[in-house]
Amino acid sequence: MLKTFSITDIGRKRKVNQDYIYTSEKPVGNLPNVFIVADGMGGHNAGDYASKVTVETMLAEMEKLHEGYSKAVKLLLDRAGIENALISGVSENGEGSGGAHMWNIVNIGGDYYHLDCTWDDPVSDDGGKLRMYTYFNLSDEMISGTHRDFSYNFGCKSTAENYYIKTGTYFESYSRSSESRLTDIITKSVKNGRYQIQLRFADKKSYDGAVADLIKGERIYEVLTDAAKRVDTPISAESIGYYENPAQKVLTLVIREK
């Protein structure tokens, strides 16, 4: 759980503290948290006001980001002739912190699905872009781990068009016997030039078991060793990147070339 602390000081020369600080451990727009410091203007008139307005303007623009994604998706779907709608509610980061959010509903083959392109466009810890499909065609039950209080109930029950189910990366359960299937998934992905692989699990037990076995138990290196024998591109069997999303029960593996 992230904990923060902030403080400013007027200093020895000024009569007014012109600095303005804003911190939020909760999501703001499509950002998981926000920390902003607006430095003063060296004592110039209304410097404190300028700092405050700067921060408030930035926050207002950040709040619009998630709406921008969802409205852009709606425009594209409208032009493609695909039935869709905007929906709002509360999204959470998996640690209990929530904020107002907007995403899309799409009709595929007569069934409605949740589609959240904002949350599928994250930035990695090193500043790189990640290609995610965590929120690509989800049912109500699937998205409930992070999204709630829907503005309208579309009755999203089907999972037929969910990304993981369509691509064969959805696991109803996980055990050591699942390793051969995972090897096949990694092999196929690398042969197609994709080194980022996402796995979704049906329930918390399966997800926790996979993380415990593959990551904490380091069985992933056995899987990588087997996969490396099947591909032409040399991949590392000693190093791998990974991202955990327990709220959505998604494990992302980033395969590394030698």
C-alpha positions as CSV (number, residue, x, y, z in Angstrom):
1,M,0.0,0.0,0.0
2,L,1.5,3.4,-1.1
3,K,1.8,6.0,1.7
4,T,2.9,9.5,1.1
5,F,3.8,12.7,3.0
6,S,4.3,16.2,1.7
7,I,5.3,19.6,3.3
8,T,6.3,23.1,2.1
9,D,8.1,25.9,3.9
10,I,7.8,29.6,3.4
11,G,11.6,30.1,3.7
12,R,13.4,33.0,5.2
13,K,12.8,35.8,2.7
14,R,9.1,35.6,1.6
15,K,6.0,36.8,3.5
16,V,3.8,34.4,1.5
17,N,4.4,30.8,0.6
18,Q,3.9,30.7,-3.2
19,D,4.5,26.9,-3.5
20,Y,1.5,24.6,-4.1
21,I,1.6,20.9,-3.6
22,Y,-1.0,18.2,-4.5
23,T,-0.7,14.5,-3.7
24,S,-3.1,11.7,-4.3
25,E,-2.6,8.1,-3.5
26,K,-5.9,7.3,-5.3
27,P,-6.3,7.2,-9.1
28,V,-6.7,10.5,-11.0
29,G,-7.9,10.0,-14.5
30,N,-6.0,7.0,-15.9
31,L,-3.1,7.5,-13.5
32,P,-2.8,5.3,-10.4
33,N,-1.6,8.2,-8.3
34,V,-0.4,11.8,-8.7
35,F,2.2,14.0,-7.1
36,I,2.5,17.6,-8.3
37,V,4.7,20.5,-7.0
38,A,4.3,24.0,-8.5
39,D,7.2,26.1,-7.4
40,G,6.6,29.8,-6.6
41,M,7.4,32.8,-8.7
42,G,10.2,34.3,-6.6
43,G,7.9,36.7,-4.7
44,H,6.2,38.2,-7.8
45,N,2.6,39.4,-7.4
46,A,0.0,36.6,-7.3
47,G,2.6,33.9,-7.4
48,D,0.7,31.8,-4.9
49,Y,-2.4,32.1,-7.1
50,A,-0.5,31.1,-10.2
51,S,0.9,28.0,-8.6
52,K,-2.6,27.0,-7.4
53,V,-4.2,27.5,-10.8
54,T,-1.4,25.6,-12.5
55,V,-2.0,22.5,-10.3
56,E,-5.8,22.7,-10.6
57,T,-5.6,23.0,-14.4
58,M,-3.3,20.0,-14.6
59,L,-5.7,18.0,-12.5
60,A,-8.7,19.0,-14.6
61,E,-6.9,17.8,-17.8
62,M,-5.9,14.5,-16.1
63,E,-9.5,13.8,-15.2
64,K,-10.4,14.2,-18.8
65,L,-7.9,11.7,-20.1
66,H,-10.1,8.6,-19.5
67,E,-13.0,10.3,-21.2
68,G,-10.8,11.1,-24.2
69,Y,-9.9,7.4,-24.6
70,S,-13.5,6.2,-24.3
71,K,-14.9,8.9,-26.6
72,A,-12.3,8.2,-29.2
73,V,-13.1,4.5,-29.1
74,K,-16.8,5.3,-29.4
75,L,-16.1,7.5,-32.5
76,L,-14.2,4.6,-34.2
77,L,-16.8,2.0,-33.3
78,D,-19.6,4.3,-34.6
79,R,-17.8,4.8,-37.9
80,A,-17.3,1.0,-38.2
81,G,-21.0,0.5,-37.7
82,I,-20.6,-1.4,-34.4
83,E,-23.2,-0.9,-31.7
84,N,-21.6,0.6,-28.6
85,A,-22.2,2.9,-25.7
86,L,-20.3,4.9,-23.1
87,I,-20.6,3.7,-19.5
88,S,-19.4,5.3,-16.2
89,G,-18.7,4.0,-12.8
90,V,-15.9,3.6,-10.3
91,S,-12.6,1.9,-11.1
92,E,-10.2,0.7,-8.5
93,N,-6.5,0.0,-8.5
94,G,-6.8,-3.3,-6.7
95,E,-5.9,-1.9,-3.3
96,G,-9.3,-0.4,-2.5
97,S,-8.7,3.1,-3.9
98,G,-11.3,4.1,-6.4
99,G,-12.3,7.0,-8.6
100,A,-14.9,8.0,-11.2
101,H,-14.1,6.5,-14.6
102,M,-15.6,6.1,-18.1
103,W,-15.2,3.2,-20.5
104,N,-17.0,1.5,-23.3
105,I,-19.6,-1.2,-24.0
106,V,-19.5,-3.0,-27.3
107,N,-22.0,-5.3,-28.9
108,I,-20.5,-8.3,-30.7
109,G,-22.7,-11.0,-32.2
110,G,-25.7,-9.8,-30.0
111,D,-23.8,-9.9,-26.7
112,Y,-22.5,-6.9,-24.8
113,Y,-18.9,-6.7,-23.4
114,H,-16.9,-4.2,-21.4
115,L,-14.0,-2.5,-23.2
116,D,-11.6,-0.2,-21.3
117,C,-8.8,1.1,-23.5
118,T,-7.7,3.6,-20.9
119,W,-6.7,0.9,-18.4
120,D,-5.2,-1.2,-21.3
121,D,-2.7,1.6,-22.1
122,P,-0.3,1.6,-19.0
123,V,3.3,2.6,-18.8
124,S,5.9,0.2,-17.4
125,D,8.1,0.9,-14.4
126,D,11.0,1.9,-16.7
127,G,8.7,4.3,-18.7
128,G,8.1,1.9,-21.6
129,K,4.8,1.2,-23.2
130,L,3.0,-2.1,-22.6
131,R,0.5,-3.7,-24.9
132,M,-2.3,-5.0,-22.7
133,Y,-5.6,-6.8,-23.3
134,T,-6.7,-7.1,-19.7
135,Y,-9.9,-5.1,-20.3
136,F,-10.6,-6.3,-23.8
137,N,-14.2,-7.7,-24.0
138,L,-15.0,-8.6,-20.4
139,S,-18.2,-9.8,-18.8
140,D,-19.7,-8.1,-15.8
141,E,-18.2,-10.8,-13.6
142,M,-14.7,-10.5,-15.2
143,I,-14.5,-6.7,-14.8
144,S,-16.0,-6.6,-11.3
145,G,-12.5,-7.0,-9.8
146,T,-11.7,-3.4,-10.6
147,H,-14.9,-1.7,-11.9
148,R,-18.2,-1.2,-10.1
149,D,-21.3,1.0,-9.7
150,F,-22.1,0.9,-13.4
151,S,-24.3,3.8,-14.7
152,Y,-26.3,1.3,-16.7
153,N,-26.6,-2.4,-16.6
154,F,-26.1,-3.9,-20.1
155,G,-26.1,-7.4,-18.8
156,C,-22.7,-8.4,-20.0
157,K,-22.8,-12.2,-19.4
158,S,-21.0,-13.7,-22.4
159,T,-17.2,-14.5,-22.4
160,A,-17.1,-15.8,-26.0
161,E,-15.3,-12.8,-27.4
162,N,-12.9,-12.2,-24.5
163,Y,-9.3,-11.8,-25.6
164,Y,-7.9,-14.5,-23.5
165,I,-10.5,-17.1,-24.4
166,K,-10.2,-16.3,-28.1
167,T,-6.4,-16.6,-28.0
168,G,-6.2,-19.7,-25.8
169,T,-4.5,-17.9,-22.9
170,Y,-7.3,-18.4,-20.4
171,F,-6.7,-21.0,-17.7
172,E,-9.7,-22.6,-15.9
173,S,-7.2,-24.1,-13.4
174,Y,-3.5,-24.3,-13.0
175,S,-1.2,-27.1,-11.9
176,R,2.2,-28.5,-12.9
177,S,0.5,-30.3,-15.7
178,S,-0.3,-26.9,-17.2
179,E,3.3,-26.2,-17.9
180,S,3.3,-28.0,-21.2
181,R,0.4,-25.8,-22.4
182,L,2.3,-22.7,-21.2
183,T,5.4,-23.9,-23.1
184,D,3.2,-24.1,-26.3
185,I,1.8,-20.6,-25.7
186,I,5.3,-19.1,-25.3
187,T,6.7,-21.0,-28.3
188,K,3.9,-19.8,-30.6
189,S,4.1,-16.2,-29.3
190,V,7.8,-16.0,-29.8
191,K,7.6,-17.5,-33.3
192,N,5.1,-14.8,-34.2
193,G,7.5,-12.1,-32.9
194,R,5.5,-11.4,-29.6
195,Y,7.6,-11.4,-26.5
196,Q,4.9,-10.1,-24.1
197,I,2.4,-12.8,-23.0
198,Q,-0.6,-12.3,-20.9
199,L,-2.3,-15.2,-19.0
200,R,-5.7,-14.9,-17.4
201,F,-7.0,-17.3,-14.7
202,A,-10.6,-18.2,-13.9
203,D,-10.3,-17.7,-10.2
204,K,-8.1,-16.5,-7.4
205,K,-6.9,-20.0,-6.4
206,S,-5.7,-20.7,-10.0
207,Y,-4.0,-17.3,-10.2
208,D,-2.3,-17.5,-6.9
209,G,-1.2,-21.1,-7.6
210,A,0.4,-20.0,-11.0
211,V,2.2,-17.1,-9.4
212,A,3.5,-19.2,-6.5
213,D,4.7,-22.0,-8.8
214,L,6.0,-20.0,-11.8
215,I,7.3,-16.9,-10.2
216,K,8.0,-17.6,-6.5
217,G,8.9,-21.2,-7.1
218,E,10.9,-20.2,-10.3
219,R,9.3,-23.0,-12.4
220,I,9.0,-20.5,-15.2
221,Y,12.7,-21.0,-16.0
222,E,12.0,-24.7,-16.7
223,V,9.2,-23.7,-19.0
224,L,11.5,-21.2,-20.8
225,T,14.2,-23.8,-21.2
226,D,11.8,-26.1,-23.0
227,A,10.4,-23.2,-25.1
228,A,13.9,-22.1,-26.1
229,K,14.6,-25.4,-27.7
230,R,11.6,-25.0,-30.0
231,V,12.3,-21.5,-31.4
232,D,14.8,-20.1,-33.8
233,T,15.2,-16.8,-32.0
234,P,17.5,-17.2,-29.0
235,I,15.5,-16.4,-25.8
236,S,16.8,-16.2,-22.3
237,A,16.0,-19.1,-20.0
238,E,17.6,-17.3,-17.0
239,S,15.8,-14.0,-17.0
240,I,12.2,-12.8,-17.4
241,G,10.1,-9.8,-16.7
242,Y,6.6,-10.1,-15.2
243,Y,3.7,-8.0,-14.0
244,E,1.1,-9.2,-11.6
245,N,-2.6,-8.1,-11.6
246,P,-4.3,-10.0,-8.8
247,A,-7.5,-7.9,-9.1
248,Q,-8.0,-9.1,-12.6
249,K,-6.2,-12.4,-12.1
250,V,-3.8,-11.6,-15.0
251,L,-0.1,-12.5,-15.1
252,T,2.0,-10.8,-17.8
253,L,5.3,-12.4,-18.8
254,V,7.9,-10.5,-20.8
255,I,10.2,-12.8,-22.6
256,R,13.8,-11.6,-23.2
257,E,16.1,-12.3,-26.1
258,K,19.6,-13.4,-25.4
